[in-house]
């Protein structure tokens, strides 16, 4: 697994939603990549610090902008 591939599946990994084979590839990559290991830890800490933000607290304009950005990122991947 490349660093880019890891970034694309990090949320599923942290939420325990990766298929076993993909999780194993990711963990093999982490064993050899200090940068991705640090990235995973930063993501864990960020998620812990933020907790879950209720959708209704996000202003509609901000929500629409976030969705547009995510769609653009997905299209370019």
Legacy VTK file of the C-alpha trace (Angstrom):
# vtk DataFile Version 3.0
C-alpha trace
ASCII
DATASET POLYDATA
POINTS 77 float
0.000 0.000 0.000
1.272 3.460 -0.853
1.024 6.515 1.390
-1.651 7.950 -0.937
-3.732 4.776 -0.698
-3.481 4.900 3.088
-4.743 8.495 3.164
-7.744 7.466 1.058
-8.836 4.750 3.516
-7.725 6.201 6.863
-11.254 7.031 8.047
-12.516 3.522 7.308
-9.457 2.124 9.120
-10.007 4.221 12.218
-13.699 3.291 12.251
-12.919 -0.423 11.854
-14.651 -0.684 8.484
-11.812 -1.955 6.288
-11.901 -5.457 4.861
-9.332 -7.679 6.575
-7.015 -7.851 3.552
-6.926 -4.059 3.180
-6.420 -3.558 6.911
-3.494 -5.976 6.849
-1.892 -4.133 3.913
-2.353 -0.829 5.727
-0.814 -2.158 8.931
2.142 -3.599 6.991
2.667 -0.149 5.485
2.485 1.475 8.926
5.171 -0.885 10.205
7.578 0.557 7.625
6.439 4.194 7.306
7.010 6.620 10.170
5.233 9.428 8.301
1.992 7.483 7.919
2.233 6.234 11.496
2.398 9.862 12.657
-0.480 10.762 10.323
-2.690 8.001 11.756
-1.923 9.159 15.294
-2.718 12.771 14.396
-6.038 11.672 12.891
-6.876 9.649 16.016
-6.117 12.625 18.261
-8.126 14.976 16.043
-11.156 12.692 16.096
-10.858 12.299 19.845
-10.581 16.056 20.389
-13.475 16.955 18.121
-15.819 14.198 19.079
-18.928 14.001 16.984
-20.319 17.270 15.714
-24.100 17.077 15.214
-24.986 17.783 11.584
-27.676 20.263 12.563
-25.019 22.541 14.118
-23.248 22.982 10.777
-24.511 26.027 8.855
-26.090 24.982 5.509
-23.595 27.046 3.466
-20.628 25.411 5.224
-22.160 21.955 4.764
-22.690 22.566 1.041
-19.135 23.841 0.646
-17.680 20.805 2.435
-19.697 18.412 0.287
-18.519 20.194 -2.877
-14.881 19.957 -1.778
-15.184 16.248 -0.951
-16.844 15.540 -4.304
-14.069 17.421 -6.099
-11.395 15.479 -4.225
-13.093 12.182 -4.998
-13.416 13.065 -8.711
-9.732 13.966 -8.953
-8.558 10.754 -7.234
LINES 1 78
77 0 1 2 3 4 5 6 7 8 9 10 11 12 13 14 15 16 17 18 19 20 21 22 23 24 25 26 27 28 29 30 31 32 33 34 35 36 37 38 39 40 41 42 43 44 45 46 47 48 49 50 51 52 53 54 55 56 57 58 59 60 61 62 63 64 65 66 67 68 69 70 71 72 73 74 75 76
